Amino acid sequence: MLFVAVYYDSAYCKREEVWKHEGHRRVGHNQDDRLLIVNADDFGMCHSANAGIQQLLEEGAISSATLMMPCGWAKEAADWSARHPQYDVGVHLTFTSEWSGYKWGPVTRHAAVRSLVTDEGYFPADCASFERQADPEHVRTEIISQIDMALSTGLQPTHLDNHMGSLYGLATGRDFLAVVLDICAEYGLPFRLPKSLPTVSRVTPEMAERSKAAVALAEAKGVVILDNLLGLPFELGEGETYESFKASMAQLLRRLQPGISEIIIHPAHVTDELKSIHGQWRKRGMEFDVFRDPDIRRVIEDEGIRLIRWADLRDVQRRLHR
């Protein structure tokens, strides 16, 4: 397990007080406001995901998306994003390749990253395998390669997050957060890391301590993070329909706490391409529809939830730590 020592000097305390008291004001809101980012993960995974996410961004149904640079359709998504800088697109740091018939691997071409791949040369299918075998320096190299590849297309990323949570140590307790937070500080990018662990998860004392250390490290390095991270199950539940899924999303929104929250979805157009990749295409179609739904839009309005963007947080981070 990766343990992190954090030293609370006066400079750190000053930075934390500035964010705590001025961070919300600097994005145009008060501390008690419920601020929400709706992010579409897996941009670049396939053409169906690209088309769906682009439509949602253009319609203003979502706040942002994050791009999987190792995937076969990443170039299409990155080029579109570079041509449309008004939409927030970050990098979905990818170290796993979970589907049996559709695989991807590192984008690093000029350095050794052998600890990140299987015998076939792809990323592992699960987080536990990645966590056990990955060399932190290889992780660092590949993170930078994925960001730099995005930058080379003309895309200016608004933030970083992580596909399947492979960097958080959720499967084995061996995390890579010190690596990614160093890079976030270097590139001036906020990161998907919640200050509060989800109440629905089984939080052990060890997990709570590791989370506390990671949050303290992010704040010490001046990396802006979230207050809350939210989402609904990735897989279609037994008997789940679009109406029941929509009701669950409405309930999630009504329970939103003050502070900065992010809701994760994985939207895509339902096509033969999407169906051929994996078995959860129905749920991805539901996630495409839900934030376009007038009922969900009405809940957001009635609850007084204020939609913000990752670019707002990136700009705050860069202003506070120039």
C-alpha positions in Angstrom: 0.0 0.0 0.0 1.1 3.5 -0.7 1.2 5.6 2.4 1.6 9.4 2.2 3.0 11.7 4.9 1.5 15.2 4.8 3.0 18.1 6.7 0.7 21.0 7.7 2.9 24.0 7.4 1.6 27.6 7.5 1.6 27.9 3.7 -0.6 24.8 3.4 -3.0 26.1 6.0 -3.3 29.5 4.2 -4.0 27.8 0.9 -6.7 25.6 2.5 -8.4 28.6 4.1 -8.4 30.4 0.8 -10.1 27.5 -0.9 -12.5 26.8 2.0 -13.7 30.4 2.2 -13.2 31.7 -1.3 -13.4 28.7 -3.6 -17.1 28.7 -4.0 -17.2 32.5 -4.3 -14.6 32.3 -7.0 -16.8 30.1 -9.1 -19.7 32.5 -8.5 -21.5 30.7 -5.6 -21.9 30.6 -1.8 -20.7 27.8 0.5 -24.2 26.5 1.1 -25.0 26.2 -2.6 -25.4 22.7 -4.1 -23.1 22.8 -7.1 -23.1 19.9 -9.6 -21.0 18.7 -12.4 -22.4 16.0 -14.7 -19.5 14.2 -16.4 -19.7 11.7 -19.2 -17.0 9.1 -18.9 -15.6 6.9 -21.7 -15.4 9.6 -24.4 -13.3 8.1 -27.2 -14.2 4.5 -26.3 -16.2 3.9 -29.5 -17.9 6.0 -32.2 -21.3 5.4 -30.5 -20.1 6.9 -27.3 -18.5 9.8 -29.1 -21.7 10.7 -31.0 -23.8 10.5 -27.9 -21.5 12.5 -25.7 -21.0 15.2 -28.4 -24.8 15.6 -28.6 -25.2 15.9 -24.9 -22.4 18.5 -24.7 -23.9 20.5 -27.5 -27.4 20.4 -25.9 -26.0 21.5 -22.5 -27.4 18.3 -20.9 -24.0 17.5 -19.3 -21.2 19.6 -17.9 -18.2 17.8 -19.3 -16.7 14.5 -20.6 -13.4 12.7 -20.1 -11.5 11.1 -22.9 -9.9 7.6 -23.0 -6.8 8.3 -25.0 -5.7 4.6 -25.5 -9.0 3.7 -27.2 -9.5 3.3 -31.0 -11.9 6.2 -31.3 -10.0 8.6 -29.1 -8.6 10.5 -32.1 -12.1 11.4 -33.4 -13.2 12.6 -29.9 -10.0 14.6 -29.4 -10.1 16.3 -32.7 -13.8 17.2 -32.2 -12.9 18.6 -28.7 -10.0 20.6 -30.0 -12.4 22.2 -32.6 -15.0 22.9 -29.9 -13.0 24.4 -26.9 -16.3 25.8 -25.5 -17.0 22.3 -24.1 -15.2 20.9 -21.1 -13.2 17.7 -21.9 -10.7 16.1 -19.6 -8.5 13.0 -19.7 -10.0 9.7 -18.4 -6.7 8.1 -17.3 -6.9 4.5 -18.4 -5.0 1.5 -17.1 -7.6 -1.3 -17.6 -9.2 -2.9 -20.6 -12.2 -4.7 -19.4 -14.0 -6.2 -22.4 -12.9 -9.5 -23.9 -13.3 -8.7 -27.6 -12.3 -5.0 -27.6 -8.9 -4.2 -26.1 -6.4 -1.4 -25.7 -3.0 -0.8 -24.2 -0.6 2.0 -23.3 0.0 5.0 -25.5 3.6 5.3 -24.4 5.9 4.6 -27.4 9.4 5.6 -26.3 9.7 4.2 -22.7 9.4 0.9 -20.9 5.9 0.4 -19.3 6.0 -3.4 -19.3 4.5 -3.7 -15.8 1.2 -2.2 -17.1 0.3 -4.8 -19.6 -0.6 -8.5 -20.0 1.3 -11.0 -22.0 -0.7 -9.9 -25.0 0.3 -6.3 -24.6 -3.1 -5.0 -23.4 -4.0 -3.4 -20.1 -5.3 -5.9 -17.5 -9.0 -6.5 -17.5 -9.4 -5.7 -13.8 -8.2 -3.2 -11.2 -6.8 -5.8 -8.8 -4.4 -7.2 -11.5 -3.2 -3.7 -12.4 -2.7 -2.6 -8.7 -0.7 -5.7 -8.0 1.7 -5.5 -10.9 2.1 -1.8 -11.9 5.4 0.0 -11.2 4.6 3.5 -10.0 7.2 5.0 -12.4 5.6 3.2 -15.3 2.2 4.6 -14.1 3.7 8.1 -14.0 5.2 7.7 -17.6 1.9 6.5 -19.0 -0.2 9.2 -17.3 2.0 11.9 -18.8 1.9 10.2 -22.2 -1.9 10.1 -22.2 -2.1 13.8 -21.2 0.6 14.8 -23.7 -1.2 12.9 -26.5 -4.4 14.8 -25.8 -2.5 18.1 -25.8 -0.8 17.2 -29.1 -4.3 17.1 -30.8 -4.9 20.7 -29.7 -7.2 19.7 -26.8 -6.8 21.7 -23.6 -7.9 19.4 -20.8 -10.1 20.8 -18.1 -9.5 18.0 -15.6 -8.3 14.5 -14.9 -10.1 11.4 -13.7 -9.6 7.7 -13.8 -11.3 4.8 -15.7 -12.6 2.1 -13.3 -10.9 3.7 -10.3 -7.7 1.8 -11.0 -5.5 4.5 -9.4 -7.4 4.6 -6.1 -6.3 1.2 -4.6 -9.9 0.1 -4.2 -9.2 -3.5 -5.0 -6.0 -4.3 -3.1 -5.2 -1.1 -1.1 -2.2 -0.3 -3.3 -3.0 3.1 -4.8 -1.1 5.5 -7.1 -2.7 8.8 -5.9 0.6 10.4 -5.0 1.8 9.9 -8.6 -1.4 11.3 -10.1 -1.6 14.3 -7.7 2.0 15.3 -8.5 1.1 15.4 -12.2 -2.2 17.3 -11.5 -0.2 19.9 -9.7 2.4 20.1 -12.5 -0.3 20.5 -15.3 -2.6 22.7 -13.2 -5.5 20.3 -13.4 -8.1 19.4 -10.8 -8.8 15.7 -10.1 -11.8 13.5 -9.4 -11.2 12.8 -5.7 -14.1 13.2 -3.2 -13.5 14.7 0.2 -16.4 12.6 1.6 -16.6 8.8 1.0 -20.0 7.7 -0.3 -22.3 6.7 2.5 -23.6 3.7 0.5 -20.2 2.0 0.2 -18.7 -0.3 2.8 -16.1 1.9 4.3 -13.5 0.2 6.5 -11.4 2.2 8.9 -8.4 1.6 6.7 -10.2 3.0 3.7 -11.2 6.0 5.7 -7.6 6.7 6.8 -6.3 6.3 3.2 -9.0 8.6 1.9 -8.2 11.2 4.5 -4.5 11.1 3.6 -5.2 11.4 -0.1 -7.5 14.4 0.4 -4.8 16.1 2.6 -2.2 15.4 0.0 -4.3 17.0 -2.8 -4.9 20.1 -0.7 -1.3 20.3 0.3 -0.3 20.2 -3.4 -3.0 22.8 -4.4 -5.0 20.3 -6.4 -8.7 21.2 -6.4 -11.0 18.2 -5.7 -14.6 17.4 -5.2 -16.7 17.4 -2.0 -18.9 14.5 -3.2 -18.7 11.9 -6.0 -22.0 10.3 -7.0 -23.3 7.8 -9.5 -25.8 4.9 -10.0 -24.9 1.3 -10.7 -23.1 0.8 -14.0 -25.0 -2.5 -14.7 -28.7 -2.8 -15.4 -30.4 -4.1 -12.3 -32.8 -6.9 -12.2 -36.2 -5.6 -13.4 -34.7 -2.1 -13.9 -36.5 0.1 -16.4 -35.8 3.5 -17.7 -38.6 4.9 -15.4 -37.1 3.3 -12.3 -33.6 4.4 -13.3 -34.9 8.0 -13.8 -36.6 7.8 -10.4 -33.3 6.8 -8.8 -31.5 9.7 -10.5 -34.2 12.1 -9.3 -33.7 10.8 -5.8 -29.9 11.2 -6.0 -30.4 14.8 -7.1 -32.8 15.6 -4.3 -30.4 14.2 -1.8 -27.5 16.3 -3.1 -25.5 17.9 -0.3 -24.0 21.5 -0.2 -20.7 21.8 -1.9 -19.2 20.6 -5.2 -20.6 17.2 -6.4 -20.0 15.2 -9.5 -22.4 12.7 -11.0 -20.8 10.1 -13.4 -22.6 8.7 -16.4 -21.5 6.6 -19.4 -23.8 7.7 -22.2 -23.8 6.5 -25.8 -26.1 6.1 -28.8 -27.4 2.5 -28.8 -26.1 1.0 -32.1 -24.9 -2.4 -33.3 -21.4 -1.2 -32.6 -22.2 -0.6 -28.9 -24.0 -3.9 -28.6 -21.0 -5.7 -30.0 -18.7 -4.4 -27.4 -20.4 -5.4 -24.1 -23.7 -6.4 -22.5 -24.5 -3.1 -20.8 -25.7 -1.2 -23.9 -29.2 -0.8 -22.5 -27.9 1.1 -19.4 -25.7 3.3 -21.5 -28.7 4.2 -23.6 -30.6 5.1 -20.5 -27.7 7.3 -19.3 -27.8 9.1 -22.6 -31.5 9.8 -22.2 -31.7 10.7 -18.5 -30.2 14.3 -18.4 -32.1 15.2 -21.5 -35.4 14.2 -19.8 -37.6 17.2 -18.9 -38.5 15.5 -15.6 -34.8 15.4 -14.5 -34.2 19.0 -15.7 -37.2 20.0 -13.7 -35.8 18.3 -10.5 -32.5 20.2 -11.0 -34.4 23.5 -11.3 -36.9 22.9 -8.5 -34.1 21.8 -6.1 -32.1 25.0 -6.9 -29.1 22.9 -7.9 -26.5 25.0 -9.7 -24.6 23.4 -12.6 -20.9 24.3 -12.9 -18.0 23.1 -15.0 -14.7 21.5 -14.4 -13.1 24.5 -16.2 -14.4 26.7 -13.3 -12.4 24.5 -10.9 -9.4 24.4 -13.1 -9.4 28.2 -13.3 -9.7 28.6 -9.6 -6.8 26.2 -9.1 -4.6 28.0 -11.5 -5.4 31.4 -10.0 -4.8 30.3 -6.4 -1.5 28.7 -7.2 0.2 30.9 -9.7 
